[in-house]
Amino acid sequence: MSKADRVDHLRVEGSDGLDPHYAGWFACFNRGEYYEAHDVLEQLWLRERRQPNDHFFKGLIQLAGAFVHLQKGRLRPSEALFRLADANLREYGDLHERLDLVRVLRLIAEWREALSVGGYAVNPLGRREAPQVEVEAR
């Protein structure tokens, strides 16, 4: 399935009015399809580079990428992407583009903590419930 086909088939409850690539990120991410989440949002991010949402979309791509690394057992690269996602998303306040960033930043902190507690030798992905990130309804 091509990226365009994937975007056309993604539906997220409460995502009315959102760009399909942005809504698609949530659909893929919440199914544990982290690479696909990254891939779908990348198209929107490339259009938005050097625009106000540049770092926002980049942070969400990095967040999905951190979980791709966890799926592949690459714990230190995962932590590095969590750190970058945190820095990029922190720029946008508590709520941005209908996303509760307080909750997302807490999620990032929890996963970073889980990695450090294991001394970057224990993958928390198989030991914790997979994260869910929801867009706020209008």
Secondary structure, DSSP 8 states (H G I E B T S, - for coil): --HHHHHHH---TT-TTS-HHHHHHHHHHHTT-HHHHHHHHHHHHHHHTTSTTHHHHHHHHHHHHHHHHHHTT-HHHHHHHHHHHHHHHGGG-SEETTEEHHHHHHHHHHHHHHHHHTTTSS-GGGTS------B---
